[in-house]
Amino acid sequence: MKIARQVLLLVLLQLLVLFVPQSLGAEQSEIKISTLEQIKADFDSVPCKNEDRLKAVKTLFEKMGATSSDMSVDKYKDVENLVVKKPGSSQEKIIIGAHYDKVAEGCGALDNWSGIVTMAHLYKSLKTYQFKKTILFVAFGKEESGRVGSRAMADGIAKDQVAQYCEMINIDSLGLAGPQVADNMSSKKLSDLTAGIAKEMKLPFSHANIEGANSDSTSFIAKNIPSLTIHGMSNDWASILHSANDQASKVNPNSVYLGYRLVLILMVYLDNSPCGEYR
């Protein structure tokens, strides 16, 4: 890591690594950090039917301060993605994604309401932050049916526009353990960067492949867009995910909160990095 990047990371850590239980305040920062209690509260009513999920995501983002002009539903053939756009000072883009659909069994609290809650709180925290890059918060549909929503978005990016998409960060299934990167679904440079940031933050972190699994990040890796999947699964994940056991009672809010804090500083760091540095 170059010295300039080390200095930047230290400054960001001074700003963000303190686990303050309230907003930092506009006079100190434009970043408003959510509390563990606020994140926990958003698991009190997890929508357990797929037909209710998209509306619930809209409602959650509205709760976080998004307006109808901030949100759009991109429709591709048989799938809908909710996009919440936060314009930056350039046309360069970072995608923050999480799928909103679930399998038939269970309530999908871990897989992947946890990702939706995390993404919504990231939006709230950074709503008034002045980004250099444009941030696209995307709730993908039909991930469980073969990454239909993310593949549709990625395939829709014209070849001459790919260079403007700097990174894609995917949040999928936090809630059982500390944040981890699925290396088999992630670009190595981004994976290494995330590990370094977690180390500086003194967060529990590990690399954990999910063999035989896939997620929305790989749709963008296929387009040569550096991408990363962050999850928070423990060794007994297979007994919970994609089963009737995937309920809100299984979610450890601390796991979700740690993932939120890690992605928060990762986003600000990437915004201050040259587009393509991790390509």
Helices and strands as residue ranges (DSSP letters): H 3-16, H 36-41, H 50-63, E 71-76, E 79-86, E 93-99, I 109-113, H 114-126, E 134-140, G 143-145, H 148-155, G 159-164, E 165-171, E 180-181, G 183-185, H 188-201, E 206-207, H 217-221, E 227-231, G 237-239, G 248-250, H 253-271
